[in-house]
Amino acid sequence: MISKLMEMFKEKELGEFEVEIKEGDTSQLKLRMANHSSGYQVPNSAPLPAPNPEVHSPSPQLEETQSEKSGLVSSEMVGTVYLKQSPEAPTPFVQVGQSVKEGDTILIIEAMKTMNFIGAPHAGTVRKVMVDDGEPVQFGSELMIID
């Protein structure tokens, strides 16, 4: 049982996990695990100077065509993106080339321990998936292109 709990702890990349089994008034087993590598560590350093505003022209490699931008699906929240129903699921919700209907679940964003199922904003074909499973995303992060 403990080895299964440890596997789940590693798979889910939990920051901290505690199990206590009691029988009557005494503890029979108490297990506490911490995975400090899964959390973001803030480095101790002096504040950085304010950046000077500079105007950069976009490089040709980073420019996207207008048709790609029109079908862009962006994150509406900060969290962690999951492309599959569960870590054990064999396939993601959607794959490149797959047709989707409006409202079909295309991914999950976990925010504050809540799983938010994200639906396709419109019917179309998945042209590009721009995030990896388990990747942190910010508000406005580009997730995928559906046209």
CNS distance restraints for C-alpha pairs under 8 A (distance, minus, plus):
assign (resid   1 and name CA) (resid   5 and name CA) 6.36 0.50 0.50
assign (resid   2 and name CA) (resid   6 and name CA) 6.18 0.50 0.50
assign (resid   3 and name CA) (resid   7 and name CA) 6.20 0.50 0.50
assign (resid   4 and name CA) (resid   8 and name CA) 6.24 0.50 0.50
assign (resid   5 and name CA) (resid   9 and name CA) 6.08 0.50 0.50
assign (resid   6 and name CA) (resid  10 and name CA) 6.32 0.50 0.50
assign (resid   7 and name CA) (resid  11 and name CA) 6.12 0.50 0.50
assign (resid   8 and name CA) (resid  12 and name CA) 5.95 0.50 0.50
assign (resid   9 and name CA) (resid  13 and name CA) 6.03 0.50 0.50
assign (resid   9 and name CA) (resid  14 and name CA) 5.64 0.50 0.50
assign (resid   9 and name CA) (resid  17 and name CA) 7.38 0.50 0.50
assign (resid  10 and name CA) (resid  14 and name CA) 6.89 0.50 0.50
assign (resid  11 and name CA) (resid  87 and name CA) 7.67 0.50 0.50
assign (resid  13 and name CA) (resid  35 and name CA) 7.59 0.50 0.50
assign (resid  13 and name CA) (resid  38 and name CA) 5.84 0.50 0.50
assign (resid  14 and name CA) (resid  34 and name CA) 7.94 0.50 0.50
assign (resid  14 and name CA) (resid  35 and name CA) 6.71 0.50 0.50
assign (resid  14 and name CA) (resid  38 and name CA) 6.73 0.50 0.50
assign (resid  15 and name CA) (resid  34 and name CA) 5.79 0.50 0.50
assign (resid  15 and name CA) (resid  35 and name CA) 4.94 0.50 0.50
assign (resid  15 and name CA) (resid  36 and name CA) 6.22 0.50 0.50
assign (resid  15 and name CA) (resid  37 and name CA) 7.86 0.50 0.50
assign (resid  15 and name CA) (resid  38 and name CA) 5.70 0.50 0.50
assign (resid  15 and name CA) (resid  39 and name CA) 6.05 0.50 0.50
assign (resid  16 and name CA) (resid  32 and name CA) 7.59 0.50 0.50
assign (resid  16 and name CA) (resid  33 and name CA) 5.79 0.50 0.50
assign (resid  16 and name CA) (resid  34 and name CA) 4.41 0.50 0.50
assign (resid  16 and name CA) (resid  35 and name CA) 6.13 0.50 0.50
assign (resid  17 and name CA) (resid  32 and name CA) 5.81 0.50 0.50
assign (resid  17 and name CA) (resid  33 and name CA) 5.22 0.50 0.50
assign (resid  17 and name CA) (resid  34 and name CA) 6.40 0.50 0.50
assign (resid  18 and name CA) (resid  30 and name CA) 7.59 0.50 0.50
assign (resid  18 and name CA) (resid  31 and name CA) 5.69 0.50 0.50
assign (resid  18 and name CA) (resid  32 and name CA) 4.33 0.50 0.50
assign (resid  18 and name CA) (resid  33 and name CA) 6.33 0.50 0.50
assign (resid  19 and name CA) (resid  29 and name CA) 7.94 0.50 0.50
assign (resid  19 and name CA) (resid  30 and name CA) 5.85 0.50 0.50
assign (resid  19 and name CA) (resid  31 and name CA) 5.20 0.50 0.50
assign (resid  19 and name CA) (resid  32 and name CA) 6.44 0.50 0.50
assign (resid  20 and name CA) (resid  27 and name CA) 7.03 0.50 0.50
assign (resid  20 and name CA) (resid  28 and name CA) 7.83 0.50 0.50
assign (resid  20 and name CA) (resid  29 and name CA) 5.77 0.50 0.50
assign (resid  20 and name CA) (resid  30 and name CA) 4.37 0.50 0.50
assign (resid  20 and name CA) (resid  31 and name CA) 6.34 0.50 0.50
assign (resid  21 and name CA) (resid  27 and name CA) 6.04 0.50 0.50
assign (resid  21 and name CA) (resid  28 and name CA) 5.79 0.50 0.50
assign (resid  21 and name CA) (resid  29 and name CA) 5.21 0.50 0.50
assign (resid  21 and name CA) (resid  30 and name CA) 6.38 0.50 0.50
assign (resid  22 and name CA) (resid  26 and name CA) 5.82 0.50 0.50
assign (resid  22 and name CA) (resid  27 and name CA) 4.38 0.50 0.50
assign (resid  22 and name CA) (resid  28 and name CA) 5.47 0.50 0.50
assign (resid  22 and name CA) (resid  29 and name CA) 7.07 0.50 0.50
assign (resid  23 and name CA) (resid  27 and name CA) 6.30 0.50 0.50
assign (resid  23 and name CA) (resid  28 and name CA) 6.40 0.50 0.50
assign (resid  35 and name CA) (resid  39 and name CA) 7.64 0.50 0.50
assign (resid  58 and name CA) (resid  62 and name CA) 6.59 0.50 0.50
assign (resid  58 and name CA) (resid  63 and name CA) 6.59 0.50 0.50
assign (resid  59 and name CA) (resid  63 and name CA) 6.59 0.50 0.50
assign (resid  64 and name CA) (resid  68 and name CA) 6.23 0.50 0.50
assign (resid  64 and name CA) (resid  69 and name CA) 6.79 0.50 0.50
assign (resid  65 and name CA) (resid  69 and name CA) 6.59 0.50 0.50
assign (resid  66 and name CA) (resid  70 and name CA) 6.22 0.50 0.50
assign (resid  67 and name CA) (resid  71 and name CA) 6.88 0.50 0.50
assign (resid  67 and name CA) (resid 147 and name CA) 7.95 0.50 0.50
assign (resid  68 and name CA) (resid  72 and name CA) 6.44 0.50 0.50
assign (resid  68 and name CA) (resid 145 and name CA) 6.42 0.50 0.50
assign (resid  68 and name CA) (resid 147 and name CA) 7.77 0.50 0.50
assign (resid  69 and name CA) (resid 145 and name CA) 7.61 0.50 0.50
assign (resid  70 and name CA) (resid 147 and name CA) 7.58 0.50 0.50
assign (resid  71 and name CA) (resid 145 and name CA) 5.09 0.50 0.50
assign (resid  71 and name CA) (resid 146 and name CA) 4.86 0.50 0.50
assign (resid  71 and name CA) (resid 147 and name CA) 4.90 0.50 0.50
assign (resid  72 and name CA) (resid 142 and name CA) 6.92 0.50 0.50
assign (resid  72 and name CA) (resid 143 and name CA) 7.53 0.50 0.50
assign (resid  72 and name CA) (resid 144 and name CA) 6.00 0.50 0.50
assign (resid  72 and name CA) (resid 145 and name CA) 4.47 0.50 0.50
assign (resid  72 and name CA) (resid 146 and name CA) 6.44 0.50 0.50
assign (resid  73 and name CA) (resid 121 and name CA) 7.58 0.50 0.50
assign (resid  73 and name CA) (resid 142 and name CA) 6.21 0.50 0.50
assign (resid  73 and name CA) (resid 143 and name CA) 5.62 0.50 0.50
assign (resid  73 and name CA) (resid 144 and name CA) 5.28 0.50 0.50
assign (resid  73 and name CA) (resid 145 and name CA) 5.83 0.50 0.50
assign (resid  73 and name CA) (resid 146 and name CA) 7.16 0.50 0.50
assign (resid  74 and name CA) (resid 139 and name CA) 7.73 0.50 0.50
assign (resid  74 and name CA) (resid 140 and name CA) 5.19 0.50 0.50
assign (resid  74 and name CA) (resid 141 and name CA) 5.39 0.50 0.50
assign (resid  74 and name CA) (resid 142 and name CA) 4.54 0.50 0.50
assign (resid  74 and name CA) (resid 143 and name CA) 5.37 0.50 0.50
assign (resid  74 and name CA) (resid 144 and name CA) 7.30 0.50 0.50
assign (resid  75 and name CA) (resid 137 and name CA) 7.22 0.50 0.50
assign (resid  75 and name CA) (resid 138 and name CA) 6.85 0.50 0.50
assign (resid  75 and name CA) (resid 139 and name CA) 5.35 0.50 0.50
assign (resid  75 and name CA) (resid 140 and name CA) 4.93 0.50 0.50
assign (resid  75 and name CA) (resid 141 and name CA) 5.22 0.50 0.50
assign (resid  75 and name CA) (resid 142 and name CA) 6.49 0.50 0.50
assign (resid  75 and name CA) (resid 143 and name CA) 6.48 0.50 0.50
assign (resid  76 and name CA) (resid 139 and name CA) 5.24 0.50 0.50
assign (resid  76 and name CA) (resid 140 and name CA) 6.09 0.50 0.50
assign (resid  77 and name CA) (resid 109 and name CA) 7.90 0.50 0.50
assign (resid  77 and name CA) (resid 111 and name CA) 7.52 0.50 0.50
assign (resid  77 and name CA) (resid 137 and name CA) 7.83 0.50 0.50
assign (resid  77 and name CA) (resid 138 and name CA) 6.34 0.50 0.50
assign (resid  77 and name CA) (resid 139 and name CA) 4.68 0.50 0.50
assign (resid  77 and name CA) (resid 140 and name CA) 7.53 0.50 0.50
assign (resid  78 and name CA) (resid 111 and name CA) 6.46 0.50 0.50
assign (resid  78 and name CA) (resid 136 and name CA) 7.66 0.50 0.50
assign (resid  78 and name CA) (resid 137 and name CA) 5.64 0.50 0.50
assign (resid  78 and name CA) (resid 138 and name CA) 4.38 0.50 0.50
assign (resid  78 and name CA) (resid 139 and name CA) 5.21 0.50 0.50
assign (resid  79 and name CA) (resid 109 and name CA) 5.82 0.50 0.50
assign (resid  79 and name CA) (resid 110 and name CA) 5.28 0.50 0.50
assign (resid  79 and name CA) (resid 111 and name CA) 4.55 0.50 0.50
assign (resid  79 and name CA) (resid 112 and name CA) 7.51 0.50 0.50
assign (resid  79 and name CA) (resid 136 and name CA) 5.70 0.50 0.50
assign (resid  79 and name CA) (resid 137 and name CA) 5.50 0.50 0.50
assign (resid  79 and name CA) (resid 138 and name CA) 6.67 0.50 0.50
assign (resid  80 and name CA) (resid 109 and name CA) 5.36 0.50 0.50
assign (resid  80 and name CA) (resid 110 and name CA) 5.09 0.50 0.50
assign (resid  80 and name CA) (resid 111 and name CA) 6.75 0.50 0.50
assign (resid  80 and name CA) (resid 134 and name CA) 5.84 0.50 0.50
assign (resid  80 and name CA) (resid 135 and name CA) 5.59 0.50 0.50
assign (resid  80 and name CA) (resid 136 and name CA) 4.26 0.50 0.50
assign (resid  80 and name CA) (resid 137 and name CA) 5.85 0.50 0.50
assign (resid  81 and name CA) (resid 107 and name CA) 6.98 0.50 0.50
assign (resid  81 and name CA) (resid 108 and name CA) 5.68 0.50 0.50
assign (resid  81 and name CA) (resid 109 and name CA) 4.45 0.50 0.50
assign (resid  81 and name CA) (resid 110 and name CA) 6.41 0.50 0.50
assign (resid  81 and name CA) (resid 131 and name CA) 7.73 0.50 0.50
assign (resid  81 and name CA) (resid 132 and name CA) 7.61 0.50 0.50
assign (resid  81 and name CA) (resid 133 and name CA) 6.09 0.50 0.50
assign (resid  81 and name CA) (resid 134 and name CA) 5.38 0.50 0.50
assign (resid  81 and name CA) (resid 135 and name CA) 5.56 0.50 0.50
assign (resid  81 and name CA) (resid 136 and name CA) 6.20 0.50 0.50
assign (resid  81 and name CA) (resid 137 and name CA) 6.69 0.50 0.50
assign (resid  82 and name CA) (resid 107 and name CA) 5.84 0.50 0.50
assign (resid  82 and name CA) (resid 108 and name CA) 5.01 0.50 0.50
assign (resid  82 and name CA) (resid 109 and name CA) 6.18 0.50 0.50
assign (resid  82 and name CA) (resid 110 and name CA) 7.66 0.50 0.50
assign (resid  82 and name CA) (resid 132 and name CA) 7.78 0.50 0.50
assign (resid  82 and name CA) (resid 133 and name CA) 4.81 0.50 0.50
assign (resid  82 and name CA) (resid 134 and name CA) 5.35 0.50 0.50
assign (resid  82 and name CA) (resid 135 and name CA) 7.52 0.50 0.50
assign (resid  83 and name CA) (resid  92 and name CA) 5.16 0.50 0.50
assign (resid  83 and name CA) (resid  93 and name CA) 6.03 0.50 0.50
assign (resid  83 and name CA) (resid  94 and name CA) 7.71 0.50 0.50
assign (resid  83 and name CA) (resid 106 and name CA) 7.26 0.50 0.50
assign (resid  83 and name CA) (resid 107 and name CA) 4.79 0.50 0.50
assign (resid  83 and name CA) (resid 108 and name CA) 6.45 0.50 0.50
assign (resid  83 and name CA) (resid 132 and name CA) 7.44 0.50 0.50
assign (resid  83 and name CA) (resid 133 and name CA) 5.23 0.50 0.50
assign (resid  83 and name CA) (resid 134 and name CA) 7.86 0.50 0.50
assign (resid  84 and name CA) (resid  89 and name CA) 6.21 0.50 0.50
assign (resid  84 and name CA) (resid  91 and name CA) 6.48 0.50 0.50
assign (resid  84 and name CA) (resid  92 and name CA) 4.21 0.50 0.50
assign (resid  84 and name CA) (resid  93 and name CA) 5.46 0.50 0.50
assign (resid  84 and name CA) (resid 107 and name CA) 6.76 0.50 0.50
assign (resid  84 and name CA) (resid 108 and name CA) 7.66 0.50 0.50
assign (resid  84 and name CA) (resid 133 and name CA) 7.53 0.50 0.50
assign (resid  85 and name CA) (resid  89 and name CA) 6.20 0.50 0.50
assign (resid  85 and name CA) (resid  92 and name CA) 7.18 0.50 0.50
assign (resid  85 and name CA) (resid  93 and name CA) 6.95 0.50 0.50
assign (resid  85 and name CA) (resid 107 and name CA) 8.00 0.50 0.50
assign (resid  85 and name CA) (resid 108 and name CA) 7.76 0.50 0.50
assign (resid  93 and name CA) (resid 105 and name CA) 6.68 0.50 0.50
assign (resid  93 and name CA) (resid 106 and name CA) 5.33 0.50 0.50
assign (resid  93 and name CA) (resid 107 and name CA) 6.19 0.50 0.50
assign (resid  94 and name CA) (resid  98 and name CA) 6.43 0.50 0.50
assign (resid  94 and name CA) (resid 106 and name CA) 5.71 0.50 0.50
assign (resid  94 and name CA) (resid 107 and name CA) 7.83 0.50 0.50
assign (resid  94 and name CA) (resid 126 and name CA) 7.46 0.50 0.50
assign (resid  95 and name CA) (resid 126 and name CA) 6.70 0.50 0.50
assign (resid  95 and name CA) (resid 129 and name CA) 7.68 0.50 0.50
assign (resid  96 and name CA) (resid 125 and name CA) 7.71 0.50 0.50
assign (resid  96 and name CA) (resid 126 and name CA) 5.00 0.50 0.50
assign (resid  96 and name CA) (resid 127 and name CA) 5.37 0.50 0.50
assign (resid  96 and name CA) (resid 128 and name CA) 5.82 0.50 0.50
assign (resid  96 and name CA) (resid 129 and name CA) 6.86 0.50 0.50
assign (resid  97 and name CA) (resid 125 and name CA) 5.88 0.50 0.50
assign (resid  97 and name CA) (resid 126 and name CA) 5.29 0.50 0.50
assign (resid  97 and name CA) (resid 127 and name CA) 5.94 0.50 0.50
assign (resid  98 and name CA) (resid 125 and name CA) 5.52 0.50 0.50
assign (resid  98 and name CA) (resid 126 and name CA) 5.53 0.50 0.50
assign (resid  99 and name CA) (resid 123 and name CA) 7.55 0.50 0.50
assign (resid  99 and name CA) (resid 124 and name CA) 5.65 0.50 0.50
assign (resid  99 and name CA) (resid 125 and name CA) 4.29 0.50 0.50
assign (resid  99 and name CA) (resid 126 and name CA) 6.39 0.50 0.50
assign (resid 100 and name CA) (resid 104 and name CA) 6.26 0.50 0.50
assign (resid 100 and name CA) (resid 120 and name CA) 7.06 0.50 0.50
assign (resid 100 and name CA) (resid 123 and name CA) 5.46 0.50 0.50
assign (resid 100 and name CA) (resid 124 and name CA) 5.52 0.50 0.50
assign (resid 100 and name CA) (resid 125 and name CA) 6.03 0.50 0.50
assign (resid 100 and name CA) (resid 126 and name CA) 7.33 0.50 0.50
assign (resid 101 and name CA) (resid 120 and name CA) 6.82 0.50 0.50
assign (resid 101 and name CA) (resid 122 and name CA) 6.49 0.50 0.50
assign (resid 101 and name CA) (resid 123 and name CA) 4.16 0.50 0.50
assign (resid 101 and name CA) (resid 124 and name CA) 6.60 0.50 0.50
assign (resid 102 and name CA) (resid 119 and name CA) 7.04 0.50 0.50
assign (resid 102 and name CA) (resid 120 and name CA) 5.06 0.50 0.50
assign (resid 102 and name CA) (resid 121 and name CA) 5.56 0.50 0.50
assign (resid 102 and name CA) (resid 122 and name CA) 4.20 0.50 0.50
assign (resid 102 and name CA) (resid 123 and name CA) 4.56 0.50 0.50
assign (resid 103 and name CA) (resid 119 and name CA) 4.38 0.50 0.50
assign (resid 103 and name CA) (resid 120 and name CA) 4.84 0.50 0.50
assign (resid 103 and name CA) (resid 121 and name CA) 6.32 0.50 0.50
assign (resid 103 and name CA) (resid 122 and name CA) 7.13 0.50 0.50
assign (resid 104 and name CA) (resid 119 and name CA) 4.95 0.50 0.50
assign (resid 104 and name CA) (resid 120 and name CA) 5.36 0.50 0.50
assign (resid 105 and name CA) (resid 117 and name CA) 6.23 0.50 0.50
assign (resid 105 and name CA) (resid 118 and name CA) 5.54 0.50 0.50
assign (resid 105 and name CA) (resid 119 and name CA) 4.23 0.50 0.50
assign (resid 105 and name CA) (resid 120 and name CA) 6.30 0.50 0.50
assign (resid 106 and name CA) (resid 117 and name CA) 7.77 0.50 0.50
assign (resid 106 and name CA) (resid 118 and name CA) 5.99 0.50 0.50
assign (resid 106 and name CA) (resid 119 and name CA) 5.55 0.50 0.50
assign (resid 106 and name CA) (resid 120 and name CA) 6.05 0.50 0.50
assign (resid 107 and name CA) (resid 117 and name CA) 6.22 0.50 0.50
assign (resid 107 and name CA) (resid 118 and name CA) 5.48 0.50 0.50
assign (resid 107 and name CA) (resid 119 and name CA) 7.34 0.50 0.50
assign (resid 108 and name CA) (resid 115 and name CA) 6.29 0.50 0.50
assign (resid 108 and name CA) (resid 116 and name CA) 5.43 0.50 0.50
assign (resid 108 and name CA) (resid 117 and name CA) 4.57 0.50 0.50
assign (resid 108 and name CA) (resid 118 and name CA) 5.65 0.50 0.50
assign (resid 109 and name CA) (resid 115 and name CA) 5.99 0.50 0.50
assign (resid 109 and name CA) (resid 116 and name CA) 5.16 0.50 0.50
assign (resid 109 and name CA) (resid 117 and name CA) 6.63 0.50 0.50
assign (resid 109 and name CA) (resid 118 and name CA) 7.14 0.50 0.50
assign (resid 110 and name CA) (resid 114 and name CA) 5.41 0.50 0.50
assign (resid 110 and name CA) (resid 115 and name CA) 4.51 0.50 0.50
assign (resid 110 and name CA) (resid 116 and name CA) 5.95 0.50 0.50
assign (resid 111 and name CA) (resid 115 and name CA) 6.64 0.50 0.50
assign (resid 111 and name CA) (resid 116 and name CA) 7.33 0.50 0.50
assign (resid 122 and name CA) (resid 146 and name CA) 7.92 0.50 0.50
assign (resid 123 and name CA) (resid 146 and name CA) 7.87 0.50 0.50
assign (resid 123 and name CA) (resid 147 and name CA) 7.60 0.50 0.50
assign (resid 124 and name CA) (resid 146 and name CA) 5.72 0.50 0.50
assign (resid 124 and name CA) (resid 147 and name CA) 4.87 0.50 0.50
assign (resid 125 and name CA) (resid 146 and name CA) 5.30 0.50 0.50
assign (resid 125 and name CA) (resid 147 and name CA) 5.43 0.50 0.50
assign (resid 126 and name CA) (resid 144 and name CA) 7.43 0.50 0.50
assign (resid 126 and name CA) (resid 145 and name CA) 6.01 0.50 0.50
assign (resid 126 and name CA) (resid 146 and name CA) 4.46 0.50 0.50
assign (resid 126 and name CA) (resid 147 and name CA) 6.74 0.50 0.50
assign (resid 127 and name CA) (resid 144 and name CA) 7.55 0.50 0.50
assign (resid 127 and name CA) (resid 145 and name CA) 5.41 0.50 0.50
assign (resid 127 and name CA) (resid 146 and name CA) 5.64 0.50 0.50
assign (resid 127 and name CA) (resid 147 and name CA) 6.97 0.50 0.50
assign (resid 128 and name CA) (resid 144 and name CA) 5.41 0.50 0.50
assign (resid 128 and name CA) (resid 145 and name CA) 5.11 0.50 0.50
assign (resid 128 and name CA) (resid 146 and name CA) 7.34 0.50 0.50
assign (resid 129 and name CA) (resid 143 and name CA) 6.33 0.50 0.50
assign (resid 129 and name CA) (resid 144 and name CA) 4.39 0.50 0.50
assign (resid 129 and name CA) (resid 145 and name CA) 6.64 0.50 0.50
assign (resid 130 and name CA) (resid 142 and name CA) 6.50 0.50 0.50
assign (resid 130 and name CA) (resid 143 and name CA) 5.07 0.50 0.50
assign (resid 130 and name CA) (resid 144 and name CA) 5.14 0.50 0.50
assign (resid 130 and name CA) (resid 145 and name CA) 7.90 0.50 0.50
assign (resid 131 and name CA) (resid 135 and name CA) 6.64 0.50 0.50
assign (resid 131 and name CA) (resid 142 and name CA) 7.73 0.50 0.50
assign (resid 131 and name CA) (resid 143 and name CA) 5.66 0.50 0.50
assign (resid 131 and name CA) (resid 144 and name CA) 7.41 0.50 0.50
assign (resid 137 and name CA) (resid 141 and name CA) 5.89 0.50 0.50
